[in-house]
Amino acid sequence: MNSGPVVAENLAFISASLRTTSNLDLLVLPENALQMPASRDQQYIEPATGGEVQRALSQLAAETSTAILLGSLAAQVEKGQKPFARSLLFDRQGRLCHTYDKLHLFDVDTGNGSQGQYRESDTYQPGCINESQISPKPLTFGDLTVQLGLSICYDLRFPEMYRALVQRGAQIVCVPAAFTCETGEAHWAALLRARAIENQVYVLAAAQHGLHANGRQTWGHSMIIDPWGDVIAQQSTGQGLVSATLDLTKIELLKARFPVHQHRRL
């Protein structure tokens, strides 16, 4: 996506994109999918207990029978406090079944002058470190229950988090993101493939792309990676829908042939 500052326009784009696509089980949306604000004081914040965005996505999931993972939403638990950057997972019936609050906030200098200085902690508070945050989230499709590991963008640079998710049973790891062009070109694909290879899981990485209203340029390159580290689908330029059919039996077959988890000695 190339999300703009108007929530309603981004919602309309998501709805139209999904309604023109058939037979999707799960739609993963990028970080900041509903808004890339022009400035910090224009940030859309919604109560964690519910609001316009959550109602709209719940309805869309139910009407299309598609599970939807919203990459992030500024969700406020208590009035007056900074919101969390929260992923929201809606099942195919439209129920909000799981959430995840971004653990690692992007407070860095990419070396690109004032445009390369980021302080997410000015806007958000980090998620609380607890068992729920680093446990996979079950999502049921008929007789099949899939274990999803949830993360957001900068989390990708902390491999111990993904190892914890996989040790608890994650089969698919979702990485909604808004990587900058500088860091994306250098590290995006390498980090995603590494997380897939070292953990022997599928990685679903939905990304922001292009120039946004606040002047930020994001890298894009949404992709799906299999447990061997092969990129099986990718949106190299522009906006679009990346899709693939995942064969979860590949995970156990690979673990049997290449038992790195059993060989681990640390």
C-alpha positions, 0 to 999 in steps of 0.5 A: 500500500501507499497509505495516505493521511485520510483514514476513510480513503485507505479503508475504501482502498482496502475494501475495494482491493479485497472485494475484487479478489476471490478465495483469500483465507487471510489478508495481511495489511502493512503497518500504518495501513489505515493512515500515514499522517502528514504530521504527528498531531494529525495521528488517528488514534482509536480506543482499544475497546473499539471504534470506526476502523475496528468496526469497518474491518470486522464487517469487511472480514465477515462479508468476504469470509476473509481473516484480516490482520491489520498491520498496526493501529494507534490504539489507546488503552487509557485516555491521556496516555500514548497509544500502542502500535497494535496489530489486530487480527479478525477471523473470517466471522469478523471477530477480533480474536487476537492483538499484538502491541509492537515491542520494539520502537523505531528510534534511529538515525538512518544517516539521511539528515533530518529526513532520516531521524525517527523517534516512534517513542515520541508517538507510541509506548512499547508493548508490554513483554509478557507470554501473550506477546511472544506466543503464536495466535491460533487462527482456524480455517474449517478443520485446520488451525494455523499458528501465527506469529505476530510482529511489526516492522522494526521487530524484524531486527530482533531474531530472539523474538522470532525464535521464541514464537517458533519454539511456542509453535508458530508456523507462519510469521507476519511482518507488516512494515513501513521500512524506509527506502534506506534500510529497506534497500539494504536489509529488508529482504535479507532479514526476512529471508533470515527469519524464514531460514533460521526458524523454518517458517513461512514469512508474510511481509506486507509493506508500505511503498512510495512517498507519503504525505509526511515526506517519508519514502518507504521501500515496499517489496511486499513478499511471501517467503517459504521455510527454505528461504525462497521468495515465492511471491513479491510485489517489486514495484508499486501497490498490489496484492501478493498472494500464494498458497502455503503448504504447511506440510513443508515445515515438518518435512524440512524439520525432519530433514534439516533438524536445526532446532534439535541441534541447537546447543545454546 
